[in-house]
Amino acid sequence: MKILKVVPLCALFLVTTVQAENYPDLEDEFSVMGALSEHDWHDLKDERWNAYSQATYISSFKSAFPAAYTNLNGTTNSLSPDAEHSFTATYTFYLGFKAWKGGEFFVSPAMISELPLSGLKGLGGSIQNFELQKNGAANATWYLERSYYQHTLSFGGTSSEVKSGPFKLAGTVDSRRLVISAGTFSILDFFDKNTYAGDLRRQFFNMAFMTHAAYDFGADARGYTTGLVAEYYLDQWAFRFGHIAGPREPNQLTKEYDIFKSYGDQVELEHKHVIKDQPGAIRILGFRNLEKMGSFNDAIAAFKADPNKNSTTCTAFNYENGNATAPDLCWVRKPSVKMGIGLNIEQSVTDDIGIFFRGMYSDGKTEVYSYTSTDRSLSFGAAMKGLRWGRSKDSMGLGYAQSWISKEHIAYLNMGGVDGFIGDGKINYQPEQVVDLYYQCHIFSSTWVAFDYQHIANPAFNADRGPLDIYSARIHFEF
C-alpha cells in the first residue's frame, strides 16, 4: 500500500478542519459534553461528571502464504496458510463522577464482537489487531471492563489544566501529587504510555505497538485486572507502583482475586523532558509475576521421564493439543516467578513528527500467562500528522517490531508443545518480525477512517512458514 495512493482517497472525504495544538491531542471534536457546555448546561472547565463513548470497527484480510507444514502431528496452534477474513466491532461508554475533593469514580461498560484469524492462533508478538480478545465470539458480548475509584492528594508545585475526556474530569492538577487508583481497570491505563504508539484506535493496528510484546502484565482474557495503582508525580518525574490480579488459569477469563497468593507487581520510573522546544519522555518499567505457571524445562523433563505425561492425557487445564508425542505445561504448573524489564522512549522531532522506541527483556523460563507469546521484544517507528498536505487531523505512521523467544521456549515448541497462542508441531526458529504502515483520515467531526498494511515474517517464530501480508481498514467514532 503506497502512501501516495492513500492521501487522494482521504481527499474524497475532505472537510474543513482546524489545526490541533500537537500531534497526539486531536481536540475540539463533537461530544455530548461539548454540546452541553455550549448551552451553559455543563461546565467543561470544572466538571462534576462527564460521559463519553466510542465505537470502532476493524476489518482485516490475510492473503494466503507458503507453509512447509501446518499443525504437524496433531498440534493445534498454527495460523492457517489459507486466505482469511477477520473483524472486531467494539463499543465503550465512559462515565466519570467527582464524589468529593480529590475523589473520582470511573466506570466503562463495553461490547465486543470478533472473528479472529485462525481462532487467534499462530502469531506470537505480532497479532494483527489490538482489539482482539482471547475467548471472544462473533456474537456481541457486553461486559463491565472498568470500574475504579481514584483519589488525588495534592502537594503543590505548578498548577496545570486537565481537559475533559474519558477517565479525565476537567479541572486543575498540581505537578506534585499522589494519585491512588483501586478497582478494575487495564494496567495499560497507567503504565507504559506512549504518545505515538499506544492509543491504537487512532494509530497502529498491530498489538506489537500497544505495549511491550514481552510485557506479560496481569490481566484476564479481555485484558483487564483488579488491584491497586499508586502514582507519585514530582514535576517532570513520576514513579508508579501497581499490585494486580492475574487470571486463575493462563489466558482465561476468571481472575484470581487472592492477590497475596497470586499477583503481578510492576514499577515504572518516568521522566519528561524538552529538547530544542520539543517534548519527550523516557520510561523504565519492571514487572514481577507470581502465578501458577508451567516451566518449559519442567514440562520437557516430565515428558522424558514419563511419555504418558503428554499433551493428550492431562485432565487439568490445557490447550487441547492433539499431539500425543509432545510435552504439555499442564503437568508442571506451580507457583512460579516471571520477571522482565523494559525501556520506553518517545520524542517529538518537529511540530508534526514524533518517534518512539520500546524494548523489553523477560526471563523466558515460564509460559505466557496473560499477554503475547513473547519473551523479548522491541518496536520503533515514527508518526506524522498531515499538516504538510493541509490535512491537520489526518495522521500516518510507520513502525517495525521484532520479537524473540527463549531457548527453553524454542525447545518446548520443537517437541510439539503449544502455549496460549503458538505451536506448529516443530520450529525452524527465527525472530518474528512485523512492519506496520497506516494512514488515518479525519472525514468529519467525530469520525476517522484508517487504512493499514502489515507484513509479518516468521509467524510464530517459525521460518518454515510465511511471510504473510495483512490488509486492514478501520472506522472509529468518538462522542
Buried (B, 14 or more C-beta within 10 A) or exposed (E): EEEEEBBEEBEEEEEEBEEBEBBBEBEBBBBEBBEBBEEEEBBBEEBBEBBBBBBBBBBBBBEEBEBEBBBBBBBBBBBBBEEBEBBBBBBBBBBBBBEEEBEBBBBBBBBBBBBBBBEBBBBBBBBBBBBBBBEBEEEEBEEEBBBBEBBBEBEEBEEEEBEBBBBBBBBEBBBBBBBBBBBBBBBBBBBBBBBBBBBBBBBBBBBBBBBBBBBBBBBBBBBBBBBBBBBBBEEEEBBBBBBBBBBBBBBBBEBBEEBEEBBBBBBBEBEBEEEEEBBBBBBEBBBBBBBBBBBBBBBBBBBEEEEEBBBBBBEEBBBEBBBBBBBBBBBBBEEBEBBBBBBBBBBBBEBBBBBBBBBBBBBBBBBBBBBBBBBBBBBBBBBBBBBEEEBBBBBBBBBBBBBBBBEBBBBBBBBBBBBBBBBBBBBEBBBBBBBBBBBBBBBEBBBBBBBBBBBBBBBBBBBBBBBBBBBBBBBBBBB
